[in-house]
Amino acid sequence: MTLPLLQSDRIGAGFVHGFTTRAGGASAPPYDTLNLGGKWGDDPSHVAENRRRLAQAVGGVPFVTRQVHGTVVRRVRRDDSPAEVAQHEADGLCTEVPHLVLGVFVADCVPVLIADPRTGCCAAVHAGWRGTVAGILPEAVRLLRAEFGARPDDLRVALGPAIGPCCFEVGPEVVEAVTAAIPDARAHDVIRPSARGLAGKAQVDLHAANRLLLARAGVDPAAVDAIAACTRCDRERFFSFRRDGAATGQHMGVIARRGSP
Ligand SMILES: [Zn+2]
C-alpha cells in the first residue's frame, strides 16, 4: 500500500509537501496504522517502519523538534543533523536548502506548511490553540522575511487537518486567550457560541484563527488553503487526542524544497 498524503494546490510545484493520514502504516490498534509519534506507547519498531515509509515518500528523513506549544521557529542549515535538531525545543522549522525535509507532529493541532516560490524558502509549523494565540504564524512569517528576504504577499500556505470548531469546545480561559490575541474573534467566527448551549463554553475555529492571523501578517488570503476535515469527527482517516486521549497516534505535516542540492 502506498502512503497517501493530503496536499494543497496552493503550495506549488517547487516543493514536495503533504499531510499524513492514518493510512499506509504498520502500527496495530489503537495506533493503526500510520502513527509517526514515538511518545505514546506504540511499538517502536512500528513507528520506525512508518517513519521509513514517510521518508521514502517525501525523499528524506524529516527534521523535527521537541514541540512545546511555543512560538520558536528554528532555521535548519545544510550541515545540521536531524538528531541534533530534534533535541531543541521549537514548534516550527524553516530552511532554504533543497531536499531538506521539515516536519511537525500533530493529533488535533493545526499543521501549517508555508512555501515561498520566489526565494525557495519554506517552513513547517505546529499551531495548536496555545501556539496560535501566542502568534507562531506571524513569527514564522517574520522569520522567513528576516532570514531569507521572503515577502509576506509571496507566501503560499496550507493548513492541514485539525480539530474542527464542531469538536473544539473550550472553556472561558481559552476564550479569553483567543480574544486577547484576536479582539474581533467573534465577528470573524473564530469564536462561536457553544452548539450545545452550554454556559461559559464556546467553540473555536483554529483554521479561521490562523487564516486571520496570516492575513494580518500580510499574507494574501487567496494564497491560504485549508484541508477541510475534522480530526475528531473523522475516525477513519485521522488520529485525535481529544477523541481518544493518549491511546492515539500522531500525524505529520512535511515540506521540502525541490531543486538541485
Ligand atoms: Zn468535529
Residues whose N, C-alpha, C, O or C-beta is under 5 A from the ligand:
A	BS01	ZN	G164 C166 C167 C230 R232 C233
